[in-house]
Structure formats: structure tokens, C-alpha cells
Amino acid sequence: MGSSSEKQQPPELLLQLAQQLSPTKDIVQTTLHVDGMAAHLLYLKSAVDSIVLQKTIIQPFFQVTSLDDYASYLNSDPNQTEMADEQTVLVDLTKGNVLVAVEHRFFLLEVRKVGFNEVQQITLEPTIHGAQLGLSESLETSLNVIRQRYHKPSLIFDTMQLKDQSNRSIALVYDKITVNPRALQLIKKRLDNLDFPLILSSGDLQLYLNGTKKSLFPACLLTERPDRLVYNISAGKIIIIVDGSPHAVIAPVVFFDFMVSMEDLYHGYWISILTIILRYAGLLACVILPALYVGITSYTPDVFRTELALTVAASRIGVPYPSFMEVFFMLLFIEFLTEASIRLPSPISATATTVGGLILGTAAVEAALTSNIMIIVVSLVAVSTFVIPINELGFAVRGLRFILLIYTTFFGLAGLAIGLLGIVLFLANKESFGESYLKFGWRKRKKEFRTGEG
């Protein structure tokens, strides 16, 4: 009688784990009884799916005839997680695992509740053609999205756990045949040496993988498009997905990766060439135009034709400060509008920023605080900034405008040339996990992707 009572007492390990998890109110420690058999369960109610728990763990217990049969059933469960040390088991419990004790045997089964496993609509990189649904905040769902688009046995999912306070799961996704082994080694090493206190999303992880938050040009690319992920996997790159984030990190990347839109793959050759030329023209315009305006109007107006030089000079009649102050304040105004359009609720952001820009721009010209030509230049700069497909490069370009403006203010067009040369030299010396940042191979990869080679 005493032996039967002793068998139905929870094991010491369950009691210790429950003690460490307390005083949280969602902890459940219960014992299942039937015909002298007992099984002990420990889990967090808020983290597990109660329906799955009932069907896969509780209900089968009352259908078996012996504890050995129940233990064999649990041991064959595909969602069983390997038990490690006590601290790891505690973390697994917070992730939605259930610890089941049958006599002196322990089973850790994943029964977690996922309330964010729906595939998200693409918002960062919208295109007319191609995928319209992106990834999910659930790691398993995101991996499934990739697996359903890349049917090769060489595709590898390497999962690990972050060493920060969140203990989130992450997955490295790559093709073991095409992957760059040096880049893979460097990424794993950097993840192993993670020293951030808390990683909130893929964006946070991207900043850490960049090496420093002070880097203007990113060494990783953040995306939500599954077709971009598959394209880069086939090119030998590594995809990093963080559980709870609907975006993925691509590494290593080069400068030209940020200028590629996935819609280029869905157009004909000449259409793709035209859009690429327009994209790079927009990049040059949004970087150079403000500084070029200052350099010409303040230092070398004679580079214009006489009629155009007189038109520019006439438009600035009454403007009380130099051209570089005019450009600086107008660029600052554009940055205010951009930030406002991001922060405002979507139903009113477009209307508010458009009306605000028109009213303030018109008022600034009528008050002789800026010239008509300056309004044209700033509008062209603002529009061309949004031609860049990837936001991270767009943010870098917004910073470069002010750097080149400072150089041109002090040294004229010579300063603009020096600033551009310095940027090119900086990029030529920059690397992304062993890859040269100015390495160019996109056209080759596009051909291989379309023909099935490589």
C-alpha cells in the first residue's frame, strides 16, 4: 500500500522545477490516475495548447493498459524534445513544452500554443508580380514557407538558441552544396559570441551581425519576401530567422544586393535593364543633387548656360541666407515629413504629409525663405530616395546626403568629388563576412536562377 502511494508522488525533479518556476500563476503540476497507474505532468498553462495537450498526452493515458505502453507511446511522439540540464528544461517549459514523468522515466514534449502562426502580408517590399505573402512570426511556419519553395534535399535547417535574456530560438537556413563555408563559420562564431542583453527581433540581430551599430552601411539584409530568400539560398547565402519575427536576415550581402528588386526576375531583359538604370539614376540623384546644387550656385555658377544661371539667380532673389542653409533646412523638412509618414496612423499619414508638404512648400516660396528651383530639387531627391528597393540602404543614403553637403559647403565641387571618392574607397575596403562589399555578380546569378544552373 505504501509502495503504491510512493509511486503516485511527483518525482523530486518535478518538485524542484515547479519551485523554481513559482510564484507564477500559470504553472500546472498535476497527476493522472487510473487503475493504480500514475503519470505526473508539469507545464505552463499560458504556453501550451490545451486541446493538443488533451488529445496527445492526457487522453492516451486513459486508453493504455500499462505504464510501459504509455511510455512507449510518449517515446514515439515526433514532438519529443531531448532533455538536457535542469536550466535548459526550465527554458523549454517556458517555450510550451510539457514534462511528463512515468515512474522513473521523463519525457519532454512540445505542445506549445502559437498565436501568431499566420503568414503575413508583404509590406516592406511590395511588387506587382511575385509572392504577395511573406513570412510568419512563428519560426516553424516561416521554415515551412521556405521548404515549400525550395525542394532540394541539400537545404539545411540548423536551429539554435540565442544566449540573451529572451532565449529565443533561431534557425540558419542554407544549401549545403552552394553555401559559402567561410561565411557560415563566421556567422556561427558571431552568434556564439552574442553579448547583447536582449534580442527583440530580426532587426536587432541584424545590427549585432553588422559588427557595430555605428556602421552606416549594413552588412546584412532584412527582408520578408520568400522569393528573395530562395533566390539568395540558391546563391550560397545564409538565411537567419528569429522566432517571433516576420522578417529574415540574409548574409553575406554586397552593395548591389540592396539595389535588386525581385520584380527584375519577372520582367524581360530590356525591361529589367531599364528599371535597373532608373534605380541607379535615382540613387545618384538623391545622393548628389543637394550637394551639387550648393556647389554650383555658391561656387561655380558658370558651369550652367547663361540663361539657366540667370534663372537660378533670379529664383533666389530675396532669399536671406546662403544656398547651403537653404538646402540643409529643406532636407531637414523632408526628413520630418518622412518620419511623420511612418509614425502617423496609415489612414491619415498619406493625406497629412502630402497636404503638409504642399502647404509648407508653397508658403516657404511665397515668404522668400527658399527658391522655386530648390523646391524642385528637394522634391526630386525625396522621390528618388524611394526608388531604392531595400530600406536599410535608403536610410544610409539619407545620411550620405548630409555628409556630401558638408564637404561641398566647405570645398565646393572639389569637396563633392572628394566626398564621393571617400565613399567609394570606404565601400571598397568594407567586407560582409569575408565577401567584398563591392563584389558584383548579380547578373550571373540571375541567369543561373532562370536557367536552373548552378
Phi, psi and omega per residue, in radians:
M1 nan -0.750 3.105
G2 -1.164 -0.591 3.130
S3 -1.157 -0.698 3.116
S4 -1.144 -0.705 3.106
S5 -1.142 -0.643 -3.132
E6 -1.186 -0.639 -3.139
K7 -1.156 -0.485 -3.083
Q8 -1.571 0.058 3.039
Q9 -1.439 2.426 3.118
P10 -1.050 2.462 3.109
P11 -1.073 2.782 -3.101
E12 -1.074 -0.613 -3.128
L13 -1.089 -0.763 3.125
L14 -1.104 -0.695 3.130
L15 -1.125 -0.711 -3.137
Q16 -1.170 -0.749 3.129
L17 -1.133 -0.724 3.114
A18 -1.102 -0.651 3.122
Q19 -1.137 -0.692 -3.126
Q20 -1.260 -0.497 3.132
L21 -1.423 -0.425 -3.122
S22 -1.178 2.693 0.226
P23 -1.708 0.488 3.139
T24 -1.025 2.482 -3.011
K25 -1.506 -0.161 -3.094
D26 -1.684 0.141 3.128
I27 -1.374 2.380 3.130
V28 -2.177 2.123 3.038
Q29 -2.173 1.949 -3.039
T30 -2.416 2.826 3.136
T31 -2.193 2.286 3.082
L32 -1.614 2.306 -3.118
H33 -2.178 2.406 2.956
V34 -2.899 2.234 3.074
D35 0.858 0.772 3.108
G36 1.382 -0.024 3.104
M37 -1.677 2.628 -3.135
A38 -2.497 2.450 3.020
A39 -2.351 2.361 -3.051
H40 -1.861 2.323 -3.103
L41 -2.084 2.492 3.041
L42 -2.417 2.174 3.138
Y43 -2.817 2.946 3.069
L44 -1.801 2.062 -3.008
K45 -1.059 -0.604 -3.096
S46 -1.295 -0.252 -3.045
A47 -1.829 -0.251 -3.055
V48 -1.878 2.737 3.059
D49 -1.537 1.939 -3.036
S50 -1.118 -0.598 -3.141
I51 -1.175 -0.803 3.106
V52 -1.135 -0.688 3.103
L53 -1.033 -0.771 -3.133
Q54 -1.128 -0.751 -3.045
K55 -1.344 -0.622 -2.994
T56 -1.742 -0.336 -3.077
I57 -2.131 -0.885 -3.040
I58 -1.331 -0.901 -3.091
Q59 -1.058 -0.772 3.119
P60 -1.067 -0.481 -3.141
F61 -1.072 -0.653 -3.109
F62 -1.472 0.014 3.142
Q63 -1.880 -0.218 -3.134
V64 -1.560 2.854 -3.105
T65 -1.800 -0.216 3.135
S66 -2.632 2.791 3.117
L67 -1.194 -0.517 3.095
D68 -1.111 -0.718 3.101
D69 -1.125 -0.710 3.138
Y70 -1.154 -0.699 3.108
A71 -1.133 -0.681 3.107
S72 -1.139 -0.671 3.102
Y73 -1.095 -0.826 3.135
L74 -1.110 -0.659 -3.110
N75 -1.172 -0.416 -3.138
S76 -1.606 -0.027 -3.136
D77 -1.153 2.186 -3.127
P78 -1.158 -0.298 -3.129
N79 -1.619 0.248 3.138
Q80 -1.258 2.389 -3.141
T81 -1.909 2.400 -3.138
E82 -1.203 2.287 3.137
M83 -1.440 2.375 3.113
A84 -2.051 -2.313 3.131
D85 -1.388 3.008 -3.046
E86 -1.097 -0.693 -3.124
Q87 -1.149 -0.656 3.110
T88 -1.161 -0.669 3.105
V89 -1.105 -0.681 3.091
L90 -1.054 -0.774 3.117
V91 -1.110 -0.726 3.129
D92 -1.099 -0.627 3.091
L93 -1.110 -0.676 3.113
T94 -1.213 -0.322 3.131
K95 -1.541 -0.081 3.115
G96 1.899 0.372 3.076
N97 -1.599 2.685 3.100
V98 -2.025 2.240 3.104
L99 -1.676 2.111 -3.125
V100 -2.020 2.223 3.108
A101 -1.946 2.093 3.091
V102 -2.079 1.864 -3.002
E103 0.987 -2.025 -3.127
H104 -1.856 0.300 -3.137
R105 -1.923 2.467 -3.097
F106 -2.085 2.451 3.119
F107 -2.316 2.280 3.123
L108 -1.941 1.950 -3.030
L109 -2.040 2.365 -3.137
E110 -1.473 2.020 3.129
V111 -2.326 0.714 -2.959
R112 -1.332 2.616 3.094
K113 -1.593 2.196 3.139
V114 -2.031 1.928 -3.129
G115 -1.678 0.103 -3.076
F116 -2.411 0.772 -3.081
N117 -1.679 0.171 3.103
E118 -1.408 2.516 3.101
V119 -1.268 2.316 -3.041
Q120 -1.517 2.661 3.034
Q121 -1.255 2.456 3.140
I122 -1.263 2.205 -3.128
T123 -2.168 -0.539 -3.074
L124 -1.347 -0.668 -3.073
E125 -2.245 1.141 -3.125
P126 -1.214 2.503 3.062
T127 -2.405 2.820 3.094
I128 -1.333 -0.783 3.109
H129 -1.740 2.924 3.066
G130 1.531 -3.003 -3.068
A131 -1.071 2.427 3.078
Q132 -1.913 -0.164 3.076
L133 -1.985 2.439 -3.068
G134 -1.767 -2.301 -3.118
L135 -1.755 -3.007 -3.136
S136 -2.189 2.854 3.035
E137 -1.350 -0.163 3.048
S138 -1.577 2.225 -3.101
L139 -1.070 -0.766 -3.108
E140 -1.104 -0.700 3.131
T141 -1.156 -0.718 3.121
S142 -1.113 -0.716 3.104
L143 -1.130 -0.635 3.091
N144 -1.133 -0.684 3.114
V145 -1.042 -0.733 3.134
I146 -1.221 -0.777 -3.113
R147 -1.051 -0.635 -3.121
Q148 -1.272 -0.205 -3.137
R149 -1.948 -0.092 -3.097
Y150 -2.416 1.539 -3.030
H151 -1.613 1.280 3.060
K152 -2.287 2.363 -3.138
P153 -1.155 -0.249 -3.136
S154 -1.464 -0.036 3.118
L155 -1.265 2.217 -3.049
I156 -1.991 2.323 2.964
F157 -1.930 1.926 -3.128
D158 -1.939 1.825 -3.085
T159 -1.673 2.553 3.094
M160 -2.639 3.111 -3.099
Q161 -2.098 2.326 3.108
L162 -1.134 2.608 -3.107
K163 -1.747 0.482 3.094
D164 -1.742 -2.934 -3.096
Q165 -1.236 -0.373 -3.093
S166 -1.410 -0.436 -3.097
N167 0.948 0.638 -3.130
R168 -1.268 2.662 3.044
S169 -1.509 2.489 3.041
I170 -2.295 2.798 3.137
A171 -2.309 2.333 2.974
L172 -1.709 2.185 -3.102
V173 -2.068 2.229 -3.134
Y174 -2.817 2.857 3.043
D175 -1.683 2.053 -3.025
K176 -1.159 -0.270 3.120
I177 -1.470 -0.749 -3.046
T178 -1.696 -0.179 -3.019
V179 -1.136 2.579 3.037
N180 -1.417 1.879 -3.035
P181 -1.104 -0.572 3.139
R182 -1.183 -0.760 3.117
A183 -1.110 -0.704 3.127
L184 -1.092 -0.717 3.123
Q185 -1.142 -0.732 -3.137
L186 -1.152 -0.689 3.137
I187 -1.160 -0.789 3.121
K188 -1.081 -0.672 3.136
K189 -1.145 -0.732 -3.134
R190 -1.185 -0.624 3.090
L191 -1.202 -0.645 3.106
D192 -1.155 -0.528 -3.125
N193 -1.664 0.332 -3.121
L194 -0.981 2.195 -3.123
D195 -2.200 0.286 3.059
F196 -1.348 2.422 -3.128
P197 -1.188 -0.546 -3.075
L198 -2.682 2.181 3.060
I199 -1.817 2.015 -3.057
L200 -1.601 -0.487 -3.062
S201 -2.821 -3.135 3.076
S202 -1.104 -0.525 3.108
G203 -1.118 -0.715 3.071
D204 -1.083 -0.780 -3.130
L205 -1.128 -0.623 3.103
Q206 -1.077 -0.739 3.121
L207 -1.085 -0.677 3.127
Y208 -1.183 -0.742 -3.135
L209 -1.178 -0.419 3.071
N210 -1.102 -0.355 -3.141
G211 1.753 -0.589 3.112
T212 -2.760 2.533 3.091
K213 -1.293 -0.224 -3.101
K214 -1.513 -0.031 -3.141
S215 -1.288 2.232 -3.124
L216 -1.310 -0.692 -3.131
F217 -1.735 2.179 -3.090
P218 -1.266 2.544 3.077
A219 -1.667 -0.051 3.100
C220 -2.300 2.824 -3.113
L221 -2.108 2.294 3.136
L222 -1.780 2.216 -3.085
T223 -2.532 2.845 3.064
E224 -2.173 0.029 -3.060
R225 -1.555 2.134 3.102
P226 -1.166 -0.545 3.118
D227 -1.198 -0.603 3.065
R228 -1.171 -0.653 3.120
L229 -1.120 -0.812 -3.140
V230 -1.117 -0.714 3.113
Y231 -1.049 -0.739 -3.123
N232 -1.329 -0.544 3.039
I233 -1.091 -0.748 3.118
S234 -1.147 -0.405 3.112
A235 -1.502 0.024 3.092
G236 1.601 0.249 3.134
K237 -1.588 2.932 -3.106
I238 -1.912 2.346 3.105
I239 -1.840 2.325 3.120
I240 -2.096 2.125 -3.113
I241 -2.080 2.292 3.138
V242 -1.801 2.303 3.101
D243 -1.092 2.257 -3.117
G244 1.658 0.046 3.133
S245 -2.179 2.313 -3.118
P246 -1.484 0.207 -3.137
H247 -2.113 2.744 3.119
A248 -2.149 2.674 3.129
V249 -1.827 2.321 3.098
I250 -1.932 2.284 3.105
A251 -2.637 2.607 -0.150
P252 -1.362 2.787 3.103
V253 -2.288 2.760 3.066
V254 -2.051 3.009 -3.065
F255 -1.006 -0.713 -3.038
F256 -1.243 -0.337 3.068
D257 -1.098 -0.541 -3.115
F258 -1.320 -0.227 -3.141
M259 -1.783 0.130 -3.127
V260 -1.700 2.191 2.964
S261 -1.760 2.428 -3.109
M262 -1.135 -0.316 3.104
E263 -1.204 -0.320 3.075
D264 -1.075 -0.497 3.141
L265 -1.301 -0.362 -3.030
Y266 -1.749 -0.017 3.105
H267 -1.826 2.901 3.043
G268 -1.219 2.995 -3.037
Y269 -1.019 -0.905 -3.032
W270 -1.265 -0.573 3.073
I271 -1.140 -0.732 3.116
S272 -1.101 -0.752 3.122
I273 -1.068 -0.754 -3.123
L274 -1.105 -0.807 -3.124
T275 -1.172 -0.592 3.098
I276 -1.162 -0.746 3.113
I277 -1.082 -0.763 3.112
L278 -1.072 -0.674 -3.109
R279 -1.151 -0.788 3.136
Y280 -1.244 -0.561 3.048
A281 -1.117 -0.711 3.079
G282 -1.120 -0.673 3.090
L283 -1.059 -0.828 3.126
L284 -1.119 -0.684 -3.120
A285 -1.119 -0.813 -3.065
C286 -1.269 -0.372 3.107
V287 -1.507 -0.744 -2.929
I288 -1.649 -0.627 -2.944
L289 -0.935 -0.852 -3.118
P290 -1.037 -0.789 3.131
A291 -1.174 -0.656 3.141
L292 -1.120 -0.676 3.108
Y293 -1.070 -0.761 3.138
V294 -1.163 -0.770 -3.098
G295 -1.081 -0.687 -3.095
I296 -1.363 -0.812 -3.069
T297 -1.226 -0.553 -3.056
S298 -1.668 -0.479 -3.013
Y299 -2.069 -0.845 -3.015
T300 -2.306 1.152 3.123
P301 -1.159 -0.244 -3.100
D302 -1.267 -0.140 3.089
V303 -1.278 -0.335 3.050
F304 -1.379 2.776 2.895
R305 -1.144 2.698 -3.033
T306 -0.995 -0.767 -3.112
E307 -1.097 -0.742 -3.125
L308 -1.211 -0.677 3.105
A309 -1.094 -0.695 3.113
L310 -1.188 -0.632 3.112
T311 -1.125 -0.774 3.124
V312 -1.115 -0.758 -3.138
A313 -1.114 -0.689 -3.133
A314 -1.171 -0.599 -3.121
S315 -1.209 -0.371 -3.118
R316 -1.674 0.091 3.105
I317 -1.117 2.198 3.129
G318 1.660 -0.218 3.104
V319 -1.280 2.113 -2.915
P320 -1.443 -0.015 -3.079
Y321 -2.405 2.886 -3.077
P322 -1.095 2.892 -3.059
S323 -1.141 -0.581 -3.098
F324 -1.193 -0.571 3.062
M325 -1.201 -0.686 3.100
E326 -1.058 -0.824 -3.137
V327 -1.136 -0.753 -3.092
F328 -1.053 -0.818 -3.101
F329 -1.207 -0.612 3.112
M330 -1.218 -0.682 3.068
L331 -1.124 -0.683 3.103
L332 -1.111 -0.666 3.110
F333 -1.120 -0.706 3.101
I334 -1.117 -0.671 3.107
E335 -1.130 -0.676 3.078
F336 -1.058 -0.788 3.137
L337 -1.108 -0.716 3.135
T338 -1.095 -0.817 3.138
E339 -1.140 -0.656 3.120
A340 -1.125 -0.689 -3.138
S341 -1.148 -0.489 3.119
I342 -1.373 -0.718 -3.026
R343 -1.426 -0.515 -3.096
L344 -1.233 2.687 3.029
P345 -1.014 2.461 -3.018
S346 -0.991 -0.629 -3.118
P347 -1.102 -0.440 -3.065
I348 -2.013 -0.146 -3.030
S349 -1.121 -0.807 -3.101
A350 -1.109 -0.795 -3.124
T351 -1.137 -0.805 -3.072
A352 -1.113 -0.791 -3.091
T353 -1.255 -0.663 3.126
T354 -1.148 -0.873 3.128
V355 -1.103 -0.750 3.118
G356 -1.059 -0.741 3.134
G357 -1.129 -0.757 3.141
L358 -1.134 -0.815 -3.095
I359 -1.137 -0.867 -3.099
L360 -1.183 -0.632 3.112
G361 -1.126 -0.792 3.120
T362 -1.120 -0.731 -3.141
A363 -1.141 -0.650 3.139
A364 -1.136 -0.678 3.116
V365 -1.203 -0.786 -3.118
E366 -1.166 -0.486 3.118
A367 -1.525 0.064 3.133
A368 1.072 0.546 3.053
L369 -1.551 -0.290 3.075
T370 -2.703 2.942 -3.101
S371 -1.732 2.827 3.091
N372 -1.086 -0.718 -3.118
I373 -1.140 -0.615 3.106
M374 -1.104 -0.657 3.093
I375 -1.091 -0.720 3.119
I376 -1.114 -0.780 -3.121
V377 -1.092 -0.824 -3.106
V378 -1.155 -0.663 3.104
S379 -1.121 -0.732 3.102
L380 -1.121 -0.707 3.100
V381 -1.091 -0.760 -3.118
A382 -1.130 -0.754 -3.125
V383 -1.186 -0.772 -3.084
S384 -1.172 -0.414 3.099
T385 -1.097 -0.633 -3.081
F386 -1.435 0.017 3.033
V387 -1.309 -0.413 -3.123
I388 -1.212 2.191 -3.016
P389 -1.202 -0.565 -3.024
I390 -1.868 2.239 -3.050
N391 -1.060 -0.662 -3.073
E392 -1.020 -0.728 3.099
L393 -1.225 -0.592 3.090
G394 -1.064 -0.706 3.091
F395 -1.142 -0.685 3.123
A396 -1.117 -0.714 -3.136
V397 -1.117 -0.655 3.118
R398 -1.079 -0.576 3.069
G399 -1.318 -0.655 -3.129
L400 -1.091 -0.584 3.140
R401 -0.983 -0.759 -3.103
F402 -1.275 -0.590 3.095
I403 -1.114 -0.839 3.126
L404 -1.158 -0.576 3.105
L405 -1.106 -0.693 3.126
I406 -1.145 -0.803 3.126
Y407 -1.036 -0.781 -3.084
T408 -1.221 -0.590 3.119
T409 -1.057 -0.678 -3.098
F410 -1.534 -0.566 -2.987
F411 -2.192 0.123 3.098
G412 1.216 -2.657 -3.121
L413 -1.119 -0.482 3.063
A414 -1.127 -0.669 3.081
G415 -1.144 -0.639 3.081
L416 -1.093 -0.767 3.125
A417 -1.127 -0.714 3.121
I418 -1.131 -0.725 3.125
G419 -1.104 -0.767 3.111
L420 -1.120 -0.711 3.105
L421 -1.106 -0.714 3.114
G422 -1.099 -0.681 3.119
I423 -1.124 -0.773 3.139
V424 -1.113 -0.732 3.118
L425 -1.131 -0.685 3.104
F426 -1.080 -0.797 3.140
L427 -1.167 -0.602 3.131
A428 -1.158 -0.485 -3.139
N429 -1.640 -0.078 -3.110
K430 -1.516 2.539 3.096
E431 -2.221 2.689 3.030
S432 -2.177 1.691 3.134
F433 0.918 0.857 3.082
G434 1.563 -0.175 3.123
E435 -1.666 2.348 3.069
S436 -1.120 2.330 -3.016
Y437 -1.188 -0.404 3.130
L438 -1.806 0.289 3.075
K439 -1.139 2.368 -3.077
F440 -2.120 2.081 3.104
G441 -2.679 0.336 -3.041
W442 -1.196 -0.712 -3.098
R443 -1.086 -0.658 3.106
K444 -1.124 -0.789 -3.130
R445 -1.152 -0.622 3.139
K446 -1.113 -0.702 3.120
K447 -1.136 -0.761 3.125
E448 -1.109 -0.675 -3.111
F449 -1.137 -0.667 -3.100
R450 -1.366 -0.572 -3.082
T451 -1.631 -0.171 -3.141
G452 1.453 0.223 3.114
E453 -1.493 2.977 3.009
G454 1.378 nan nan
